[in-house]
């Protein structure tokens, strides 16, 4: 499930896309300059903000009533870009095989794509594939699609000054990359390319050399917490936890919120307190509760335990102020640890995680972990 926030689906203003301010100013300078480059690579390891950025840049170029450095969001062009139907913006994206056996092109899936974009502003490549394919199926951009890009860009612009090609996961073009290279080397007049790339090493070096590379930075934790609190009605405390847990990845934070994962950090900290005090009654109840949540939640819980011990080790050796919503706990917890105990406890947690994946009895595995952590903490304090 992906939690949808209508606010995000309607905004194309740079002021309302939460990215690094320096990066935002760079984009505005680029696309306010009549001598702008014609081909850009938007590179991100997650790609969740790439489509909103490409659409905002396109809107800046097409807007008929630009307000300062922002599109108006109200003119004919802005409304069409919001709806993903502007005739001069051509989307290319990974597709899967058709039942007919014909080589698929993006137009075969364009209705699904538009519907998906209207409800998923920030998303990952896996979420798009889940929308159109069976589990574990890989998408690609076919040679037929690369030919289609060429034919579309060869036409005159219908409504705007520019023709824009937005290629999502451009690294999946394979053999068709050579055709795109020729287009980038000799572009049709007034044509702009946005290559949205997750794995830049999979792109032809000759394509990279002919594009302006724009690496999309992740928002800081406080920025992401601000988004979640002000526009998604997430309580402040939960927003701070989600921002840290998601490591600044917006789509991950939204997904975690929809699945209630912000509670996992609290459970992990409560568990460690009970391990330290050897509170058998409370641990028994927590084991029952975790067992009810199921294996996926238990795996997330174990991951949080590992993270807490890792951060405690960092603080213990470097005395850092760690960006964590429960920093005070980590600060105090690190005082009762040493590297040897942390190593042994982390190995025990990893072993428990392996048992959970192998369908071991959850209650037995978790209670065994409780005893092991308590034993290590007790040995340190003797």
C-alpha positions, 0 to 999 in steps of 0.5 A: 500500500502507498499512502496518497497525500493529495497536496503533493499531486497538485503542486508544481511550484519550486517553493513546494517541492522539498529539496535542498535550497542550493539545488533548487536555486541551481534549477531555477537559474538553469531554466530561467536562462534562454541559453540553457543546456538541452539535455539533463541527467537527474540522478538519484539513488531512489528517484522519488523526487525526480518526476516532480522536479522534471515536471516543475522544470517543464512547467517553468518553461511552459507557464504563461503567467510565471510568478517570479521564479515559479509557475502560476499553477493556474494557466492552460499549460500548468493545468495540462502538466498537472494532469500529465497530458501536455501534448509537448511533454513526452514520457518514456518509462519502463514497460513489460511484455504485452500479451500480443507479443508485440514489443511494448512502448510507453504509449501502451501503458500511458493511461496507467502511467497518468493515473499512477502519477496523479496518485503517487507524487513521490515513488520508487521504480519498484512501486511503478513496476508493482503497478503494471507487472507481476511480482519480481518481473523486470521492466525495460525500455525497448528499442521500439520505444527509442524509435518512438521517442525519435519520431515524436520529437521530430514533430513540431510543438503543438502548444508550447515553445519547447518539446520535452522528453522525460525518460524515467530510468533512462539507464534501462534503454539498452541497445536503444541508447545509441539512437538516443545518443544521436538525438542528443548529439543533434537534437531537433530545435527547441527540444529538452531532454530529462534523463531520470537515472538511478544507476548512472553507471549503466548509462553510455559514457558518451550520453553522460558526457553530452548532458548536464549532470544534476545530482538530486540531494536528499532533504535533511531530516528536519526538512522531511519532518516539516513536510510530514507534519505540515502537509501530511498531518503526522504528529511532530514526534512521529514525523521526526522518527519517520524522517530518521528511519527513512534516512531522508527518502520521502517515498520511504517515509510516506510508506512507513507512515501508511504502515504504522512503522513510526511505532517500531522505534518506540517498541525497540527502545522499550524492549531494551529498557526491559532487557536491562531491568530484566522485566520478565512480565513486560517482556512476555507481553511484548513478545506476545504483541510482536508475535501478533504483528507478524514476521515483517514487523518483527524484522523491522523491529530487529533492524531498529535494534541493530541501528540503535546499537550502531548509533550507540557505538558511534556516540561512545567513540566519537561523542557525536550529537546524532540526529535521532528522535531518541538521542537522550536514550542513546546517549545514556544507553551507550554508557553501559556498553563496550565494543565487545558487548555491542558486537556480541549483541549485534550477532545475536540480533542477526542470528534471530533475524535469520531464524525469523526468515527461516520461519522459526517460532517467533516467541521462542526466538524473541525470548531467546534474544531477550535473555542473550541481551540481558546476559550481555548487559548484566555481564558489563555491569558486574 
